[in-house]
Amino acid sequence: MSEYLAYPFLYDDAADLKCDFEIMTDEISSMIGLLRSLLNDKDRKACSDMEEDLSKINELMYHINPSLRTKVTVTAEELEWLHKKTEGLQKAVEEELPKSKGPSFFIPQGCTSAALSHVIRTKSKVLVRLLSRYKQQGNQADDILFDFINLYSGYFYFLAMWFNKTHGTEEHPFVSRNY
């Protein structure tokens, strides 16, 4: 291998998805760091814990990163913490949610922080799908990893709505022609 190697597992067998998982968690973590850098005084005033929360969520993603190659070190207590943070965001934007029955979705747009939150949300779903393929190949994947990563998608969905609300940006509901 070259002395210029960016990461020691880049040339692993293509069917071994561990490296892909690690790269995707690194990408998501980098985006969370970018999102944190975009916080402004209005965001901090609306939620004094936001910087600290995003730092912790970012750190948790890096603890998830080596889980397929080594061992799972994220805990049920940390999952519960993230769940409570997600519920808090959901309650904070509740009045933005339509009161109709069935699933609701908003066009992923708005202020820059909301748009980036939507990108992180979708990347989290890609990571769940990658983890699912890894498990379908007959590998062990701890359920807590699925729980965490699915919850990341929900957290960043509600965070996007929270940013739009905080920045006075209107949400635009999406009504599917198919569902």
C-alpha positions, -999 to +999 in steps of 0.1 A: +000+000+000+010+035-007+023+059+020-005+082+007-033+059+018-063+078+031-078+049+051-064+014+056-096-004+046-103+013+013-092-017-007-113-042+012-134-066-009-163-048-024-188-073-009-175-064+026-196-034+035-177-025+067-156+001+050-186+016+032-204+018+066-174+036+081-171+060+052-208+068+054-207+074+092-177+097+086-196+116+059-226+120+082-204+131+111-187+157+088-221+171+078-232+173+115-200+193+121-208+216+093-244+220+105-231+229+140-208+255+125-238+272+109-256+278+143-262+315+149-273+336+178-310+331+169-305+293+171-286+295+203-313+317+219-341+294+207-322+263+221-293+269+244-283+232+243-282+230+205-244+232+201-238+207+229-265+184+215-250+184+180-215+178+194-228+148+213-248+134+184-217+138+162-196+120+188-221+092+190-219+087+152-182+082+155-188+056+182-211+039+158-185+041+130-163+010+140-192-011+153-192-036+124-154-040+125-149-041+163-177-039+188-208-019+196-201+008+222-232+030+220-255+024+249-293+021+255-290+052+277-275+072+249-303+059+226-329+070+251-312+104+253-314+108+215-350+096+216-359+123+242-341+150+222-361+139+191-394+140+210-385+174+223-379+187+187-411+171+176-431+188+203-414+221+195-427+220+159-460+202+166-481+232+155-464+230+121-476+194+116-509+189+097-536+175+119-547+150+093-545+112+096-517+094+079-481+103+072-471+139+066-441+151+048-427+185+039-406+194+009-370+193+021-362+230+018-360+261+038-331+279+054-296+266+049-295+247+083-328+231+076-317+220+041-285+205+055-305+187+082-326+171+055-294+160+037-282+144+070-317+128+074-315+112+040-278+101+045-290+084+077-315+064+057-288+054+032-268+042+062-297+021+075-300+006+041-263-002+040-265-018+074-295-038+063-276-051+033-247-060+055-270-080+078-287-097+048-253-110+038-254-131+069-233-107+091-241-098+127-255-062+131-267-053+166-303-040+167-292-009+186-273+003+155-306+001+135-324+020+163-298+047+165-294+053+128-332+053+122-336+077+151-309+100+135-332+103+104-361+113+126-340+137+147-327+155+117-362+156+101-376+174+132-344+195+135-350+207+099-385+218+109-372+234+140-346+254+120-373+266+096-396+276+124-368+294+143-358+312+111-394+321+102-393+299+070-426+284+061-429+246+056-444+234+023-464+201+028-459+175+001-490+156-009-481+124-029-500+114-059-491+078-051-496+073-014 
